[in-house]
């Protein structure tokens, strides 16, 4: 009864604009990280990701402020908060990856790290596709659930790249250059966490669909 009544009332749709802005920021950051891992102009891409993370934080604050000010929201307030926070966690993790790369002054990256960079871009684009579809959840439910499943598959492939990358690192550096192994494993771990955060976003989207269809 309550959900039926809510549909009759005017709602605040600015959330979708803010979600879309945030998702575009995530895509830009993912592409910059991918270029960084390809060895292209490392410092410029590091700076780009840091700037984008700041932009994303500002958008997140706008969303949380809008939640407090809005009388009617397009879906549950808690879901709105959890969704934008999970999106922000993804770009925060990219920022943390950049800090690790800078700490160890890395400019060259293993092929599997580069493949994980491509996986991050794929996950970011999937999330960016999903976000506008939340404006009409019922009509778009099948595609939203399919996107969430695809992000989960991307995360699974990323786990395999992470594990195989660590094995290669150990074989090549475990005995001869322990520091190279430690640094490499740190970067692999950060990249894996980036993809994990995208899976968190996909799970939030799935939960919103289930609650509203």
N, C-alpha and C positions, 0 to 999 in steps of 0.2 A: 504493500500500500504506500509506504513511504517513497520507494523508488518511483512509483507511478506519479505521485504528487510532485516530486522533484522535477520530473520531465516537463511538467506544465509551467514551471517557473522560469523566468529569465536567468541565464547563467553567465558567468564571467568566462569569456572565451580567450582572453589575453594569455591564458596559460599555454595555449597551443602555440602561439607566436614565440613565447619564451622558450618552450621546449624545443621548437624548431631551431631557434637561434643557438641554443646550447648544443644540439646535435650537430649543427654545421661546424661549430667550434671544435667539437670532438673529432669530426672527420678531418678538419684542417690539421689538428695536432697529430692524428694518426698518420697522415700523409707526410708530415714533417719528420716524424719519428722513423718512418720507413725510409725516407731519403737519408736521414742521419745514419741509419744502419747500413745503407748502401755506400757509405763513405763519401757522401757529397756535402762539402762545406759544413762541417760538423758544428762549428760555433754559431753560424747563422741559424741552423735548424734548432739548436739548443735554445737560443734566444727566442725563436719563434714559438716554441712549445711553452716556454715560461710565460710569454705574453698572452698566449691563448688560454693558459690555465687561469691567469688573472681575470681575463674576460669571462670565462666560465664561472668563476666565483661570483662575479658581479651579477650575472644572470641568475644564479642560484639564489642569491640574496633577494633579488626582485621577485622570484617565485614564492619564496617563503613569506615575504611581505604581503604579496597578493593573497596568499592563503589566509592570512590574518584579517585582511581587509574585506574579503569577498563574502557576500551573504550566501550565494549559491555557487558552488564549484561544479565543474563538468563531471567529476567523479570524487570519490571519498578523499577528504583532506589528507588523511594519513597516507593514502596511496600516492597522492601528488607529492607530498614531502619525500616519501621513500623513493619514488621514481627519480626526482631531480637529484636527490642525494646520491643514488647509485650511479647516475650519469656523471655527476661531479667526481665521484670516487674514481671513475675510469680515467678522466683526464688528470686527476691528482696523481694517479699511479704512473702515468706517462711522465709527469713532472719529476716524480721521485726517480724514475729510470734515468732521466737526463742528469739528475744530481749525482747518481752513481757513476754514470759514464764520465762526467766531468771530474769527479773525485779521483778516478783512476786514470784520467787523461787518455781515454781510449778514442781512437779515430778509425780503427780497422775492426771489422766484426766478422764472425764465423758465418758461413753460408746458412746454417740453420737459424742463426739469429736473424738473418735477413729474411728467411722464410717466415719466421714468427712476426716480423714487421709487416709482411704482406698479409698475414692472417689478421693482424690488428686492424689494418685498413679495411679488410673485408668485413670484419665484425662492426666496425664503425659505420660503414655504409649501410649495413643491414639495420642497425639501430636507427640511423637517419631516415631510412625508408619507413620504419615502423611508426615513428613518432607522429607524423601527420595523420596516420590511419586511426589513431585513438580518438579523433574528432567524431568518428562514426563507428563506435566499437562493434555494435551488433552486425552491421553490414560488412565490416572488415575483419571480423573475428577469424575466419579461416586463414587469411593471409598473415595476420598478426601471430597466430599460433605457429604457422609454417616458418615465419622469420625466427621466432624464438627457438624452434627446433634446429634451424640452420646455424644459429649462433652457438648452440650447444655442440653441434658437429665441428664447428671451427675450433671451439675450445678443446675438443677431444684431439683434433689433429695437432693443435699447439702443444698439448701435453706430450704427445709422441716426439715432436721436434725438441722439446725441452729435455726429455729423458735421453734421447739419442745424442743430443748435443753435449750433455754432461759426460756420456760414455766416451765420446770422441776427445773431449777435453782431458779426461783422465788418462786415456791411452797416449795422448801426445805430450801431456805436461805433468801428469800426476807424480812421476818420479823425478823428472829432469827440471821442472820449473813450477814448483808448488804455487807460487804467487800468481802465475798466469792462470792456473786452474782455479784459484780462489776468485780472482777478478772475473773470469769467464762465467763461473757458476753464479756469482752475484748478479751479473747482467741477465743471464738466462732466467734466474729466479724472478727478477723484476719484470721481465717481458711476460713470463707466465702469469704473473699477478695482473698485468694489464688485461690480458684476455679473460682471466677469471672475473674481473670487474664487469666486462661486457656481458658475460653470462649472467651476472647478478642483475644487470639491467633487463636482459631478456626474461629472467624469472619474474621481475616486477611487472613487466608487460603482460606475461601470461596470467599472473594473479589478478591484474586489473580486468583482463578479458573474462576470466572465470567469474569474477564477482559481478560483472555488469551485463552479462549475456544471459 
